[in-house]
Amino acid sequence: MKKVTLFSIVILIIQMQVIFSQNNPPSLRKIGNSYELVVNGKPFLMLAGELGNSTASTMESMKPVWQRLKQLNVNTILLPVYWEILEPEEGKFDFKLIDDLIYEARKHELKLVFLWFGSWKNSMSSHAPAWVKQNQKRFPRAKSQSGISQEILTPFSENNLNADFNAYSNLLKHIKEIDAEHQTVILVQTENEIGMLPSARDYSDLANRKFNEDVPEKLIKYLVQNKERLNPEFYEIWAKNGFKTKGNWEDIFGKGLQTDEIFMAYNFAIYTDKVAAAGKKEYGLPAYVNAALNARGKNPGEYPSAGPLPHILDVWKAGSPNIDFYSPDFYNPDFKQWNDLYTRQENPLFIPEHNFDNTVAAKALYAFGHYEALGFSPFSIEQIPGTLFSAKEEKLAEVYKMIDQIKLLLDENRGKNRIEAVLLAKVI
């Protein structure tokens, strides 16, 4: 009979944990009337911070950052993955920076949320590789109403889509290979602040053909099935034109900028969903899409229009079932108003980007208390490594420490209408 030792039992337990982690990647779990992020089989709350856009482009620039983040009591970092660095030559992938970031984060007991700077970053296609940018015939751009090519890859091109989801799926495949056991990477943002500027829609030949075709049955079916729970802003647009279900975009939604935005929103959603689906096929990490909030009194095209904004979120939900939730980036006032809009229809709240100002500590408390948010993340959280903490950094560090101390209580009462917070009007 084979002798069982303590050592062999420990090895067996470790092997079982590895198998569990590989077969159960981070995920969202519905609990009561809320959601929680599950990492390594346990509820996880993202006390997060997003790095500046270029900080994580080299490991040298990251050296002074790691300890600063720990001092802020951060447990999760949001940082970009740049398509141009990942795939500098078509089909040739360089994962060294990804590997180094994952290993270093793991060493400092930090989790990562990767932001995919793929086809779009802040509306533009600034982080697409040179081999994409320099071949506009193969990888066409969106065009303005006056026919001028924009620095925006059109979502109507199969070549654009295939190149993006090939890179993204290889990224997720690689993350699984080196990190599924540890679950250092817990969430992925697919693209970044998608939107159209300066025209409300793409006027390329590819786009114009689609605009004159019938509205896809997939969108119509979603609207009909969810008619009674559509967000009121979108419901009114559809109602105004008689709830039509047959015809092209202007037949169903009327003529004007609002229809241009709806048309682009659906096609951005379809494109992004296919990218997300390709990644999940390799490694099923949760995926979300963020939005640059529109300013009051501005028309589509005067703000980055057609992203997952509240008034067209129904269109995004219809077109992107592989996206787990949609998130606001805050550089606008009215914190409560926007979050109220984003938490309709059971959309979990995650604030991936908030201007790092003196209000973030109070708003983090309110987000976790009132909305039972998945996480909160000021932008450019690294600030100036090596300098003394500012007042806003001290407050955020104290709040994150306090939330971490009561996390078990928050977990036990999530989704049971037992958690609340108050935000003073002066902070809003």
C-alpha positions in Angstrom: 0.0 0.0 0.0 1.3 3.4 -1.0 2.3 5.5 2.0 0.5 8.9 2.2 2.6 11.7 3.6 1.8 15.2 4.6 4.0 16.4 1.8 1.9 14.5 -0.8 -1.3 15.8 0.7 -0.1 19.4 0.4 1.0 18.7 -3.3 -2.5 17.3 -4.0 -4.2 20.3 -2.5 -2.0 22.7 -4.5 -2.8 20.7 -7.7 -6.5 20.9 -7.0 -6.3 24.6 -6.4 -4.5 25.1 -9.7 -7.2 23.0 -11.6 -9.9 25.0 -9.8 -8.4 28.4 -10.7 -7.8 27.4 -14.4 -11.4 26.1 -14.7 -12.9 29.0 -12.7 -11.5 32.3 -13.8 -12.6 35.6 -12.2 -16.3 36.1 -12.8 -19.3 38.2 -11.9 -21.8 36.6 -9.5 -25.4 37.8 -8.8 -26.1 38.0 -5.1 -29.5 39.3 -4.0 -30.1 42.6 -5.9 -26.5 43.2 -6.5 -23.3 41.7 -8.1 -19.9 40.9 -6.9 -16.6 40.1 -8.5 -15.3 36.7 -7.6 -11.5 36.1 -7.7 -10.0 32.7 -6.7 -13.4 31.7 -5.6 -13.8 34.6 -3.1 -15.6 38.0 -3.3 -13.2 40.7 -4.3 -13.6 44.5 -4.0 -11.4 46.7 -6.3 -9.8 49.4 -4.2 -8.2 50.6 -7.4 -6.3 53.2 -9.2 -5.6 53.8 -12.9 -2.1 54.7 -14.0 -1.4 57.5 -16.5 -1.5 56.5 -20.1 2.3 56.1 -20.5 3.5 55.1 -17.1 3.2 51.3 -17.7 4.8 51.5 -21.2 8.2 50.5 -19.7 9.2 48.7 -16.5 11.8 51.4 -15.8 9.0 54.0 -15.4 7.1 51.6 -13.2 10.0 51.1 -10.7 9.1 53.9 -8.3 5.3 53.3 -8.6 4.8 49.9 -7.0 5.5 50.9 -3.4 3.6 54.2 -3.8 0.5 52.1 -4.7 0.9 49.9 -1.7 1.2 53.0 0.5 -2.2 54.2 -0.9 -3.7 50.9 0.2 -4.6 50.1 -3.4 -5.2 46.4 -4.2 -5.9 46.7 -7.9 -4.2 48.6 -10.7 -5.8 49.6 -14.0 -3.2 49.9 -16.8 -3.1 49.9 -20.6 -2.1 47.2 -23.0 -1.0 48.9 -26.1 -1.7 47.1 -29.4 1.3 48.8 -31.1 3.6 47.4 -28.4 2.0 44.0 -28.3 2.1 43.4 -32.1 4.7 45.7 -33.6 4.8 43.4 -36.7 1.7 41.7 -38.0 1.4 38.2 -36.5 4.5 38.7 -34.3 3.6 39.3 -30.6 5.9 40.6 -27.9 4.5 39.7 -24.4 7.6 40.7 -22.4 6.0 43.9 -21.0 2.8 42.0 -20.2 4.7 39.2 -18.4 6.9 41.7 -16.4 3.8 43.7 -15.3 2.0 40.5 -14.2 5.0 39.1 -12.3 5.8 42.4 -10.6 2.1 43.0 -9.6 2.0 39.5 -8.2 5.2 40.1 -6.2 3.5 43.2 -4.7 0.2 41.4 -4.0 -1.7 43.6 -6.5 -4.4 42.6 -9.0 -4.5 44.0 -12.5 -7.2 45.2 -14.8 -5.9 45.5 -18.4 -7.2 48.2 -20.6 -7.1 47.2 -24.2 -5.9 50.1 -26.3 -6.8 48.4 -29.5 -8.9 49.9 -32.4 -9.9 52.9 -30.2 -8.5 54.9 -27.4 -10.4 58.2 -26.5 -12.2 57.9 -29.8 -9.0 57.9 -31.9 -7.0 54.9 -33.2 -3.8 56.3 -31.8 -2.5 53.0 -30.4 -3.0 50.8 -33.5 0.3 49.5 -34.8 2.1 51.3 -37.6 1.3 48.4 -40.1 -2.4 49.2 -39.5 -2.1 53.0 -39.6 0.0 53.1 -42.8 -2.3 50.9 -44.9 -5.6 52.8 -45.1 -6.7 50.8 -48.1 -6.6 47.6 -46.2 -7.5 49.1 -42.8 -9.9 51.9 -43.7 -10.8 54.9 -41.6 -14.0 56.6 -40.7 -14.9 59.7 -42.7 -16.5 62.9 -41.6 -19.6 64.3 -43.3 -17.3 66.4 -45.5 -15.5 63.2 -46.6 -12.3 63.8 -44.7 -10.6 60.6 -43.3 -10.4 60.6 -39.5 -7.9 59.1 -37.2 -10.6 56.5 -36.4 -10.7 53.0 -37.7 -14.1 52.3 -39.2 -16.1 49.6 -37.4 -17.5 48.5 -40.7 -14.3 46.9 -42.0 -13.8 43.2 -41.6 -10.1 43.7 -41.9 -10.1 46.1 -39.0 -12.1 43.7 -36.9 -10.1 40.6 -37.7 -6.8 42.3 -36.9 -8.1 43.6 -33.6 -9.7 40.4 -32.3 -6.7 38.4 -33.5 -4.4 40.5 -31.3 -6.9 40.6 -28.4 -7.5 36.8 -28.4 -3.7 36.2 -28.4 -3.4 38.5 -25.5 -6.1 36.6 -23.5 -4.6 33.2 -24.5 -1.2 34.3 -23.2 -2.7 35.7 -19.9 -4.4 32.3 -19.3 -1.1 30.4 -19.9 0.9 32.4 -17.4 -1.7 33.6 -14.9 -4.8 31.4 -14.7 -3.4 29.6 -11.7 -2.8 32.9 -9.8 -5.6 35.2 -11.2 -3.4 38.3 -11.0 -5.4 39.7 -14.0 -9.0 39.8 -12.9 -10.8 42.0 -15.5 -10.4 43.4 -19.0 -11.6 46.6 -20.5 -12.3 46.0 -24.2 -11.2 49.2 -26.2 -11.2 52.6 -24.5 -13.8 55.5 -24.6 -15.2 54.6 -28.0 -16.8 57.6 -29.7 -17.3 59.6 -32.9 -15.7 63.0 -33.5 -16.3 65.5 -35.2 -19.2 63.9 -37.1 -22.0 62.0 -35.3 -21.5 59.1 -37.7 -19.1 57.6 -40.1 -19.7 58.6 -43.8 -17.3 56.2 -45.4 -18.8 54.1 -48.3 -18.9 51.0 -46.0 -20.9 53.0 -43.4 -23.2 54.6 -45.9 -24.2 51.2 -47.3 -25.0 49.9 -43.9 -26.9 53.1 -43.0 -29.3 52.6 -45.9 -29.9 48.9 -45.1 -32.7 47.7 -42.9 -32.0 47.8 -39.1 -30.7 44.4 -38.1 -33.2 41.9 -36.8 -31.0 41.3 -33.8 -31.6 44.9 -32.6 -35.3 44.9 -33.4 -35.8 41.7 -31.5 -34.1 43.0 -28.5 -36.2 46.2 -28.5 -39.4 44.3 -28.9 -38.6 41.8 -26.1 -37.4 44.5 -23.7 -39.9 47.3 -24.7 -41.3 47.7 -21.2 -37.8 48.0 -19.5 -36.0 50.2 -22.1 -34.4 53.3 -20.6 -36.9 56.2 -20.9 -34.6 58.4 -23.1 -34.3 55.7 -25.7 -37.9 54.6 -25.4 -39.0 58.1 -26.3 -36.9 58.1 -29.5 -38.4 54.8 -30.6 -42.0 55.8 -29.5 -41.8 59.2 -31.3 -41.5 57.3 -34.6 -44.3 54.9 -33.8 -42.3 51.9 -32.5 -41.6 50.8 -36.1 -39.9 47.4 -36.6 -39.4 47.4 -40.3 -37.2 49.7 -42.4 -33.8 51.4 -42.4 -32.3 53.5 -39.6 -34.2 56.7 -40.5 -37.4 54.8 -41.1 -37.4 53.4 -37.6 -35.7 56.2 -35.5 -36.3 59.3 -37.7 -33.9 61.7 -39.4 -31.3 63.5 -37.4 -28.2 63.3 -35.3 -29.8 61.0 -32.7 -30.3 58.4 -35.4 -26.7 58.8 -36.6 -25.6 58.2 -33.0 -27.8 55.1 -32.6 -26.5 53.7 -35.8 -22.9 54.1 -34.8 -23.6 52.8 -31.3 -25.0 49.6 -32.5 -22.1 49.0 -34.9 -19.4 49.9 -32.4 -21.2 47.5 -30.0 -21.2 44.7 -32.6 -17.5 45.2 -33.3 -16.5 45.4 -29.7 -18.6 42.4 -28.8 -16.8 40.2 -31.4 -13.5 41.3 -30.0 -14.6 40.5 -26.5 -16.1 37.1 -27.6 -12.8 36.2 -29.3 -10.9 36.9 -26.0 -13.4 35.0 -23.8 -13.1 32.0 -26.1 -9.4 31.9 -25.0 -9.8 32.9 -21.4 -13.2 33.8 -19.9 -12.2 36.9 -17.9 -15.1 39.4 -17.4 -15.1 42.3 -19.9 -16.4 45.8 -19.7 -16.5 48.9 -21.8 -16.0 52.5 -20.5 -17.6 55.7 -21.7 -16.5 59.4 -21.9 -19.6 61.1 -20.5 -21.3 63.6 -22.7 -21.6 67.2 -21.7 -24.9 68.9 -21.3 -26.2 70.9 -24.3 -23.8 69.2 -26.7 -25.0 67.4 -29.8 -23.7 64.0 -31.0 -20.4 64.7 -32.7 -19.7 67.6 -30.4 -18.8 65.0 -27.7 -17.4 61.5 -28.3 -20.8 60.1 -29.4 -22.0 56.5 -29.8 -20.1 55.1 -26.8 -22.0 53.2 -24.1 -23.8 56.3 -22.8 -27.0 56.1 -20.7 -29.3 57.4 -23.4 -28.2 54.7 -25.9 -27.2 51.9 -23.5 -30.1 49.8 -24.7 -28.5 49.8 -28.2 -25.2 48.6 -26.7 -26.8 45.9 -24.6 -28.5 44.6 -27.8 -25.3 44.5 -29.7 -22.8 43.3 -27.1 -24.0 40.3 -25.0 -20.4 39.4 -24.3 -19.8 42.6 -22.5 -20.5 42.1 -18.8 -21.1 45.7 -17.8 -20.6 49.4 -18.9 -18.8 52.0 -16.9 -18.6 55.9 -16.6 -15.4 57.8 -16.7 -15.8 60.9 -14.5 -14.5 64.3 -15.5 -18.1 65.7 -15.3 -20.0 66.8 -12.2 -23.2 65.2 -11.0 -21.7 62.1 -9.6 -24.9 60.7 -8.2 -27.0 61.5 -11.3 -24.7 59.7 -13.7 -24.3 56.7 -11.4 -28.1 56.5 -11.0 -28.3 56.3 -14.8 -25.6 53.6 -15.1 -27.1 51.3 -12.4 -30.5 51.0 -14.2 -31.4 47.5 -15.7 -29.1 45.8 -13.1 -25.9 47.2 -14.7 -23.2 46.7 -12.0 -21.3 49.9 -11.1 -17.6 50.1 -11.6 -15.9 53.5 -11.8 -12.7 52.8 -13.7 -11.6 56.4 -14.0 -12.3 59.5 -11.9 -10.3 62.7 -12.0 -7.9 62.5 -9.0 -9.2 65.5 -7.1 -10.1 66.2 -3.5 -13.5 64.5 -3.8 -12.4 61.0 -4.6 -12.2 59.6 -1.0 -15.8 60.7 -0.3 -17.0 59.4 -3.6 -15.3 56.1 -3.2 -17.2 55.6 0.1 -20.5 56.6 -1.6 -19.9 54.3 -4.5 -19.2 51.3 -2.3 -21.9 52.1 0.3 -24.8 53.4 -1.8 -24.3 51.5 -5.1 -22.4 48.4 -3.7 -19.9 49.1 -6.5 -17.5 46.5 -7.8 -14.7 49.0 -7.6 -13.5 52.7 -7.7 -10.4 54.0 -9.4 -9.0 57.5 -9.6 -7.0 58.3 -12.7 -3.2 58.9 -12.7 -3.1 57.5 -9.1 0.7 57.3 -9.1 1.0 61.1 -9.1 4.6 62.0 -8.2 6.4 59.0 -6.7 8.9 59.8 -4.0 7.1 63.0 -2.9 5.1 63.4 0.3 1.5 62.4 0.2 -1.0 65.2 -0.6 -4.2 65.7 1.4 -6.2 63.9 -1.3 -3.8 60.9 -1.3 -3.9 60.7 2.5 -7.7 60.7 2.5 -8.0 58.1 -0.2 -5.4 55.8 1.6 -7.5 56.1 4.8 -10.7 55.3 3.1 -9.3 52.3 1.2 -7.8 51.0 4.5 -11.2 51.4 6.2 -13.1 49.7 3.4 -10.6 46.8 3.5 -11.1 46.4 7.2 -14.9 46.1 6.9 -14.9 44.1 3.7 -16.2 40.9 5.3 -19.2 42.9 6.6 -19.8 44.3 3.1 -19.6 40.9 1.6 -22.1 39.4 4.1 -24.6 42.1 3.5 -24.2 42.7 -0.2 -27.5 42.6 -2.2 -29.7 42.7 1.0 -30.5 46.4 1.2 -28.5 46.7 4.4 -25.6 48.9 3.2 -25.9 52.7 2.7 -23.8 55.8 2.4 -24.4 59.6 2.3 -22.8 62.1 -0.1 -22.9 65.7 0.9 -24.1 68.1 -1.9 -20.9 70.1 -1.6 -18.9 67.0 -2.9 -21.2 66.1 -5.8 
